[in-house]
Amino acid sequence: MKPLKILSISFLTGFSGAIMPGSLLAITITSVIQLGFMAAIFLMIGHSLLELILVIALTLGLKNVLQNKYVTGTVGVVGGMVLLWFAYGMLTSAYSGISAPQATAANVQQAGLTGPGLVVKGAITSLSNPYWLIWWATIGVTYMMVSLEKKAVGITTFYIGHISSDFVWYSAVALALVLGKQLLSDKIYMGLIIVCGLFLVYLGIYFFYTGIRKFMQNSQKPAAVQESAE
């Protein structure tokens, strides 16, 4: 497969995943409203750095580790707790009455929404989602195997195409929020934060539950069945 085709397929595949609502979108919406357009860029830098590490690790043979049920189970439990922690921060901010037009630098810094803080948050938010790992262990690995036919050029092209889809989509979301920010009343702003926070609560509980369920399935499944499944 030619590098240009790898680039286009990687972009389209990544874009189809990027546009789906998730925890990173909820964090982005809240951060952009409080800080502006660059919040989305910082979050995407953290997200892309994490994916760079994962692409390198997968190239070195991490596929089997990511497909391990205990690994995905642990990610589900820990990730669920992290998302619940993020949700708590959002909901308490809404309860305290902070508004987008009057958001002060002190409030923003206290919320950990500085540039470096957003980079870290972008990486943590992605890592806390077990389905992000599952996507990479299945679809991501499949496309990487095709890309490896072109060696370093193929992998580099694949990575650029993938992260480009994230930057394009989240930049578009941030731009829409910034252009419409002047139309946001305090009530609408609070509503957005609460909706995003409650959405993270749902995701956190769901991820935690799926992680626990994986552990229970592993412990309840007879050894003979496990061996036959393998």
HELIX and SHEET records of a PDB file:
HELIX    1   1 PRO A    3  ALA A   18  1                                  16    
HELIX    2   2 SER A   23  LEU A   35  1                                  13    
HELIX    3   3 MET A   38  THR A   59  1                                  22    
HELIX    4   4 LYS A   63  LEU A   66  1                                   4    
HELIX    5   5 LYS A   69  SER A   96  1                                  28    
HELIX    6   6 ALA A  105  GLN A  110  1                                   6    
HELIX    7   7 GLY A  115  LEU A  127  1                                  13    
HELIX    8   8 PRO A  130  TRP A  135  1                                   6    
HELIX    9   9 TRP A  136  GLY A  140  3                                   5    
HELIX   10  10 VAL A  141  SER A  147  1                                   7    
HELIX   11  11 LEU A  148  LYS A  150  5                                   3    
HELIX   12  12 LYS A  151  LEU A  179  1                                  29    
HELIX   13  13 LYS A  181  LEU A  183  5                                   3    
HELIX   14  14 ASP A  186  GLN A  220  1                                  35    
HELIX   15  15 ALA A  223  ALA A  229  1                                   7    
END                                                                             
